[in-house]
Each structure stands twice: as C-alpha cells, then as structure tokens.
Amino acid sequence: MTTHAHSLVGDLTGSTAAAVIEQGVVTTHAQLLSRAREVAVQLRRRGAEPGAIVPIQAAPSTTALVQIVAILMTGAAFAPIDLRMPPRTAARIARLCGADFILGATGGTTDGVVWLGPGDVADDPGTHRLIPTVPRDTVYVIFTSGTSGEPKGVVVPEPAVAAYLGWSMREYDCTRGWGAPLFTSLGFDLTITSLLGPLLNGRRVEVLDPLRWPLHVANDPGILQGASFAKMTPSQVTMLCELLEARGARCSMPVLVVGGEALYGRSVARWRDSLPDTLVVNEYGPSEATVGCCRYTVPADCTSHEIPIGTAPSGVELSIEGPPPRTGDELEEGELVIAGVQVATGYLTVSDSDDAAARRGRLRPFPGSGGKRSYRSGDRVRRDHDGTYTYLGRLGREAKVAGFRINLAALESCLNAFPGVVSAAVQADEVHGLRSAVVTRDGGTTQDDLLAHLRETFPSYALPRSIRISTRINITERGKSSVSWE
C-alpha cells in the first residue's frame, strides 16, 4: 500500500480467513490483498491516482473484488458499470471519467474506448491512461441516469462511504456471522453494502450467480446459513420466497436488508412463512446520499400497507420542502431534502468547457452551507408525529424498476424519434411494471422494431415489458395527441 491509498484500505485484514468464496474456490484476506497489490502497481502505470476514476464493467466475482480493492489502493475511484449497459453508452461513461479503457471480462473497442481483461492490464499502457476529473477523496462514481441519453455520475467521497458503512455494519451486526452473499449488479449502489461491508470487517463475501442465485438458494437454503445479513430489492425477495414456497422450504438469515424499491406490508407478510425469525430492515436512500440515509426495522406483527423508511442515522439530517401543515393534527408532506456527511460531492456531467471535445466530465457540486452539502431527492414523503418518514412516491417523471432509476421522459423521447411514430408514452406501476403505448402512422412498425431501437441507447432493465402499438390518434382537450393503454 502507498500513502495515497484510501484510508478504508487500512481496515482490510491480512488474515488467512476466507475473504471471498466463488464456486467453492476460497480466496483468503491475505491472498486478496496480495493480488490487489499486484493489480494496483499495473493500474498506477495507467495513471490511477487520487482524483482519477477507473471504470469497471464486470459481473460480481473474485476478480472484480480484487480490481476494486486495487483501485482503492491507488487512491483512485472506481466507476462500476452495469453489464447490460450498451457498449456505446459504457464508452461515453468512460470518457466522462477521463478514461479510454474499461476493466472488464471481455475485450473489444467502441468509440476509441478499449475493454481490458484481467490479463491485459499489465500490458504497456501506451496512450491508454487516466486523466483526473474528480476530487482526490472520491471513492466511487455511480452512474444513475445513463437512461437519460446523457450519463450522469454521482461522485461519492470517502467520508460519506465511511459514515454509511460505519452505522450500517454496526446495526446489521456484520461481525455476528460470516458476512454476506453478493449477487446484485456492481452498477447498482445497493451492492456497496454487501461488497465492501464484510471485507472491511474481516468477514467474507459469498459470490452467487447473478441470474441463478434464487434457484440455488431455494434448492439449498443452507447457502445463506450463518450469514450476517443479506441485501436485495423487494422484488428479489418475493421471487426467492415464491421458489421456497414451491419447495416447501424455509431460509434462515438473521437480518434481511431491503432497498432500491418501495416496500409494502403485503410483501413482508408474504415473506414471513419462508423467512421465519428474520429481521427485516427497510433501507432508503438515493445514490446521491450514499446507498442508505434512512432505515426502519419492520415489526414482526406489522400489518399496515405502507412501510415507513424510518429515521436518519447520526450525521444525516432530513427535512421536508413544501407547505407547512395547516393544523396541528395534519402530517407534514413534501419533497425530502437530505443534508450532512452522506451527501455526495456532486454530479460528473457532460462538460461545456474545453474538455467537451475530449468528452471528459465536469464536476457540478451540490449546494451546501455551514460545511454541509444538501440534496433535494425528488421523492415525496410524509413525516409522522414521532419523526418517522414514509415514502409516498416520485415527484417527477422518474420511476424505479428492479432498483434502477429509469427516466420515463427519456424513453418517450427515444420512441418518438423512431420513424413513423406519432406519439409515445411510458409508465410504470406495481401491476404492469414498465410498459409503453405508441401511436404510429401505419401498421408497419412492430414491437421488435421499437425494442431494437431502444436497445441502442438503453440497458435491458430500462426496456418496457410490452409496447402497445396503435394507428389511432387520440386528441386531448388541449389539442395534443395521446395514446391509449387499453
């Protein structure tokens, strides 16, 4: 390690206990550190240093964990990119980061950006070097709105990461068991909890197949036996419980942390039979507030439809922007504003300066006062008399699907750009998920045509489940065209 390494690296142990298990192969903490040091040397030759960002596009794996630890050793930040992100969009993200290479399992080049496999990192870097674009204390940059057409990275500093992992690992009692399973996308900041939390506490990460893990756990619930906690979205928990119910099986885990989507009482009630004696924690937080800035422990006898998101941990301040209650009995509702140590530095966005030609990003800091940054979440919440917050939905044209933030307006704009499309609408709800309705000039356009068009820009999780196509143009009372969902 060098003096430039992030201080988080100092919490990693060099013990011979297991750090990662993947398909039965054990990597100890000492082996993890040794391999990471070798990769760190190679990355430094490519310009990895404080203020630089190393993009990585890979599935959860031992190799990816080694690379992330190596990046932290150099003092640089890592930028995880979802595997389903189209190559052209991934290349744009790399350029914003000041990089012309991406660490990944596969090779190839798109728009001048090269993907480097594990064996390629040691090659002569040549011109493939990093250019610093963010503050030196940045740990990671998560891209939340690549679906908008212009990727936007949330720049997360080390104090925010340390604060989140500090309170969450204490409350989830990480040292109680062996660690946590890892199967969610690296491009989803929900994964930070299971990725770094166990390693920084001397525990292990059990890598599961990101696609088949529910089936594996349902067939062998003992896989999670002894885990400190598991973290997933409500949709993933429901899928797992359906498989367990079909087998008449149960799964034991002390703490289940859910996040990334709204949680409802009917879901928790259904989980109880398959996950007995499991403490369910509803964790809320936009990427801009470092994974989770609010949490609520769901009572075992909870029967309400709405599940609160709870209260903030120490160092985080929550407030509501909106009209004050008219009476003392009325509960306050409005937009949630988050301030304090966990608020990210700002956004890394397309530059309008001289760097625009090189497509490097520019930092747009979040506002702050008194040494505290603040962020307006765009989420509508209610604050109860006891100070507990409840999530009520998005204020704008965004929705969360499977934990990923989707810009509905961007999808509509892309569909409207397809030849022959007169009008397009996209919506998301609990029953239908993400769906679209399109009006075309003639009957020659198919759903496959439109999905192929969307795939050029959007990752697979942002695609509508169905697209209803009609040639009938409906006119609203304002003279605008509209679409029919029926």
Long-range contacts (C-beta under 8 A, 24 or more apart in sequence): 1-37, 1-73, 2-73, 2-74, 2-75, 4-49, 4-50, 4-74, 4-75, 5-72, 5-73, 5-74, 5-75, 6-72, 6-73, 6-75, 6-137, 6-139, 6-158, 7-158, 7-162, 8-72, 8-139, 8-158, 8-161, 8-162, 8-196, 8-200, 9-69, 9-72, 9-73, 11-200, 11-201, 12-69, 12-199, 12-200, 13-202, 15-202, 17-202, 17-204, 18-178, 18-204, 19-65, 19-199, 19-204, 19-205, 20-62, 20-65, 20-204, 20-205, 20-206, 20-207, 21-204, 21-205, 21-206, 21-207, 22-61, 22-62, 22-206, 22-207, 23-207, 25-62, 27-62, 29-199, 29-202, 32-65, 32-66, 32-69, 32-199, 33-69, 35-66, 35-70, 36-66, 36-67, 36-69, 36-70, 36-73, 37-70, 37-73, 38-70, 39-66, 39-67, 39-70, 39-121, 40-70, 40-71, 40-73, 40-74, 42-121, 42-122, 43-70, 43-71, 43-74, 43-76, 43-121, 44-74, 45-125, 46-101, 46-121, 46-125, 46-128, 46-129, 46-130, 47-125, 47-129, 47-130, 47-131, 48-74, 48-75, 48-76, 48-130, 49-74, 49-75, 49-76, 49-130, 49-132, 50-75, 50-76, 50-132, 50-136, 50-137, 51-76, 51-132, 51-133, 51-134, 51-135, 51-136, 51-138, 52-76, 52-77, 52-98, 52-99, 52-130, 52-131, 52-132, 52-133, 53-77, 53-78, 53-79, 53-97, 53-98, 53-99, 53-130, 53-133, 53-134, 53-138, 53-141, 54-78, 54-79, 54-97, 54-99, 54-103, 54-130, 55-79, 55-81, 55-90, 55-93, 55-94, 55-97, 55-99, 55-101, 55-102, 55-103, 56-80, 56-81, 56-102, 56-103, 56-104, 56-186, 57-81, 57-82, 57-83, 57-85, 57-90, 57-102, 57-103, 57-104, 57-115, 57-187, 58-83, 58-103, 58-104, 58-105, 58-186, 59-83, 59-105, 59-186, 59-210, 60-182, 60-183, 60-184, 60-185, 60-186, 60-191, 60-195, 60-207, 60-208, 60-210, 61-105, 61-207, 62-207, 63-105, 63-118, 64-186, 65-195, 65-199, 65-205, 67-103, 67-118, 68-195, 69-199, 72-139, 75-136, 76-130, 77-134, 77-138, 77-139, 77-140, 77-141, 77-155, 78-139, 78-140, 78-141, 79-140, 79-141, 79-142, 79-143, 79-153, 80-140, 80-142, 80-185, 80-186, 80-187, 80-191, 81-143, 81-186, 81-187, 82-185, 82-186, 82-187, 82-188, 82-404, 82-459, 82-461, 83-185, 83-187, 84-185, 84-459, 84-460, 84-461, 85-146, 85-187, 85-459, 86-455, 86-456, 86-457, 86-458, 86-459, 88-456, 88-457, 89-146, 89-151, 89-457, 89-458, 89-459, 92-151, 92-359, 93-143, 93-146, 93-151, 93-153, 95-358, 95-359, 95-360, 95-361, 96-133, 96-151, 96-153, 96-348, 96-349, 96-350, 96-359, 96-360, 96-361, 97-130, 97-133, 97-141, 97-153, 97-348, 97-361, 98-130, 98-131, 98-132, 98-133, 98-360, 98-361, 99-130, 99-131, 100-127, 100-128, 100-129, 101-128, 131-360, 133-348, 133-360, 133-361, 133-362, 133-363, 134-345, 134-348, 134-363, 135-345, 135-363, 138-345, 140-192, 141-348, 142-187, 142-189, 142-287, 143-187, 144-286, 144-287, 144-288, 144-405, 145-405, 145-407, 146-459, 147-405, 147-406, 147-407, 147-410, 147-411, 147-457, 147-458, 147-459, 147-462, 148-407, 148-410, 149-410, 149-413, 149-414, 149-457, 150-349, 150-350, 152-347, 152-348, 152-349, 153-347, 153-348, 153-349, 153-361, 154-189, 154-287, 154-288, 154-344, 154-347, 154-348, 155-344, 155-345, 155-346, 155-347, 155-348, 155-363, 156-287, 156-290, 156-344, 156-345, 157-344, 157-345, 159-341, 160-290, 160-341, 160-342, 160-343, 160-344, 161-192, 161-196, 161-290, 163-290, 163-313, 163-315, 163-316, 163-341, 163-342, 164-192, 164-290, 164-291, 164-292, 164-293, 164-342, 165-192, 165-193, 165-196, 165-197, 165-200, 167-313, 167-314, 167-315, 168-193, 168-197, 168-257, 168-283, 168-291, 168-292, 168-295, 168-313, 169-197, 169-200, 169-201, 171-281, 171-295, 171-313, 172-197, 172-228, 172-229, 172-255, 172-257, 172-281, 173-228, 173-229, 173-254, 173-255, 174-198, 174-201, 174-203, 174-228, 174-229, 175-201, 175-202, 175-203, 175-228, 176-228, 176-254, 177-203, 177-226, 177-227, 177-228, 177-229, 177-254, 178-203, 178-204, 178-206, 178-226, 178-227, 178-228, 179-203, 179-204, 179-205, 179-206, 179-227, 179-228, 180-205, 180-206, 180-227, 180-228, 180-229, 180-230, 180-231, 181-205, 181-206, 181-207, 181-208, 181-213, 181-223, 181-224, 181-227, 181-230, 182-206, 182-207, 182-208, 183-207, 183-208, 183-209, 183-210, 183-213, 183-232, 184-210, 184-231, 184-232, 184-233, 184-236, 184-403, 185-210, 188-260, 188-403, 188-404, 189-287, 189-290, 189-291, 190-231, 190-232, 190-233, 190-259, 190-260, 190-291, 190-403, 192-291, 193-231, 193-257, 193-291, 193-292, 194-230, 194-231, 198-228, 203-228, 214-239, 214-240, 214-243, 215-243, 217-243, 217-244, 217-251, 218-243, 218-244, 218-246, 218-247, 218-249, 219-247, 221-249, 221-250, 221-251, 221-252, 224-251, 224-252, 224-253, 225-252, 227-253, 227-254, 228-254, 228-255, 229-253, 229-254, 229-255, 229-256, 229-257, 230-255, 230-256, 230-257, 231-256, 231-257, 231-258, 231-259, 231-283, 232-256, 232-257, 232-258, 233-258, 233-259, 233-260, 233-261, 233-402, 233-403, 234-258, 234-260, 234-261, 234-262, 234-263, 234-264, 234-267, 235-261, 235-402, 235-403, 237-267, 237-271, 237-275, 238-267, 238-270, 238-271, 240-274, 241-270, 241-271, 241-273, 241-274, 241-275, 244-274, 245-273, 245-274, 249-274, 250-274, 250-275, 250-276, 251-275, 252-276, 252-277, 252-278, 253-278, 254-278, 254-279, 255-279, 255-281, 256-280, 256-281, 257-281, 257-283, 258-282, 258-283, 259-283, 259-284, 259-285, 259-291, 259-292, 259-403, 260-400, 260-402, 260-403, 260-404, 261-400, 261-402, 261-403, 262-391, 262-393, 262-400, 263-298, 263-307, 264-305, 264-306, 264-307, 265-302, 265-303, 265-304, 265-305, 265-306, 265-307, 266-305, 268-298, 268-302, 268-307, 269-302, 269-303, 272-300, 282-307, 282-308, 282-309, 282-310, 283-309, 284-309, 284-310, 284-389, 284-391, 285-342, 286-338, 286-375, 286-377, 286-378, 286-379, 287-344, 287-405, 288-338, 288-343, 288-344, 288-366, 288-375, 288-377, 289-316, 289-338, 289-342, 289-343, 289-344, 289-375, 289-377, 290-342, 290-343, 290-344, 293-318, 293-338, 293-342, 294-318, 294-389, 296-388, 306-390, 307-390, 308-384, 308-388, 308-389, 308-390, 308-391, 309-381, 309-389, 309-390, 309-391, 310-388, 310-389, 311-387, 311-388, 311-389, 312-338, 312-340, 315-340, 315-341, 315-342, 316-340, 316-341, 316-342, 317-372, 318-389, 320-381, 320-383, 321-376, 331-382, 331-383, 331-384, 331-385, 332-382, 332-383, 333-380, 333-381, 333-382, 333-383, 333-392, 334-380, 334-381, 335-376, 335-377, 335-378, 335-379, 335-380, 335-381, 335-395, 336-376, 336-377, 336-379, 336-380, 336-381, 336-389, 337-374, 337-375, 337-376, 337-377, 338-374, 338-375, 338-377, 339-368, 339-372, 339-373, 339-374, 339-375, 340-372, 340-373, 341-372, 343-368, 343-372, 343-373, 343-374, 343-375, 344-373, 344-375, 345-373, 399-427, 399-428, 399-434, 401-428, 401-433, 401-434, 401-461, 401-462, 402-461, 404-459, 404-461, 404-462, 406-434, 406-461, 406-462, 411-436, 411-454, 411-458, 411-462, 411-464, 412-436, 414-453, 414-454, 414-457, 414-458, 415-450, 415-453, 415-454, 418-445, 418-449, 418-450, 418-453, 420-444, 420-445, 421-445, 421-450, 422-473, 422-481, 423-473, 423-481, 423-482, 423-483, 424-483, 425-482, 425-483, 426-464, 427-485, 432-465, 432-466, 433-465, 434-462, 434-463, 434-464, 434-465, 435-464, 435-465, 435-466, 435-467, 435-468, 435-485, 436-464, 436-466, 436-467, 436-468, 437-467, 437-468, 437-470, 437-483, 437-484, 437-485, 438-467, 438-468, 438-469, 438-470, 438-483, 439-469, 439-470, 439-471, 439-472, 439-473, 439-474, 439-481, 439-483, 440-469, 440-470, 440-471, 441-471, 442-471, 443-469, 443-471, 445-469
